[in-house]
Amino acid sequence: MAGAQSELAAALRRAETTADKRDAALRLLARTNSRALLDECLRALGSPPVLATLDESNRPVLRRKCLSYFEEPRRDKAGLLREALTRLLVHIAHPSDSDIFQLGVETYHLQPVTDVAQNLRAVALAGLAPIDPPLALLYAARFLGEEHTSVFNCEPAMTALDVLVAAEQRLPIYQFLLRAGKSMAQTGRGELVGKALESLGADFPTPLYAQLLAQYHEIDQATASMGIINCVIESRQAALYDQLDMLIMQTQHVDLRRYGLVMMAVARDEALSERLLRMARVARLDDVPLFIEALEICQHDSRDELMDLLRRRL
């Protein structure tokens, strides 16, 4: 058996065409339990050229292998093998694989108290969404704000957001922002909160968004506030411009202030440009370089004269 696996591994390594690499990887995948060889197979199958060739005919091997690890999870404690195999099945997108996707969204593994299966749940949710949308939306609502949300990539909540937005289901997002968003932002998951704040869209009631803006302005978490800046500027919510100005100018994060000023400049919007120039005229000395950087992008007729005044202040 070991000799056969060595021969298959050698065939995989010397494969020159995409088809040969795919076929060799699948043959080896079906026969080996060696973690090193499994990783080699999955890297080959997940590479863009090979991945593009996977189709329904390749499902049986992938399904058998993936199900074997769901049946004996101790052989894949961190879920990395199941994640990679599920990702390949998601690419093939066959409706009959919904059983695997449902197993995936229910998988948690605590080592010892921190869950390490977040990416598996995210991949499985992405696979479930086009096959069973109502069920996927329920899982998406559950994952949004869940305690076991990764501090590294905010999964599976980031995928949950994508699923909810694609289905135009913003009520769970609003509920998340009201109830759990602040604690998420304050525990290293501000990117998730920023994306949620940005995803509510131009049709979201302005008075309710103004309340959210005030709530997150208070905690001054940079990545969360970036979502507010993007949403207000991209949707041209003029009624929120005063609050936007305060958020940008009162933050303790210099990079966030720079981002906000640049976004105002690149919007190519008369009202936002006027506000940018008005703030620049009374800018604190420490902020002058930030305003100069933003005004260099701005296309307002008065920008050159104002930039000269600011440069003389330096």
Beta strands, then each sheet from edge to edge (+ up, - down):
end
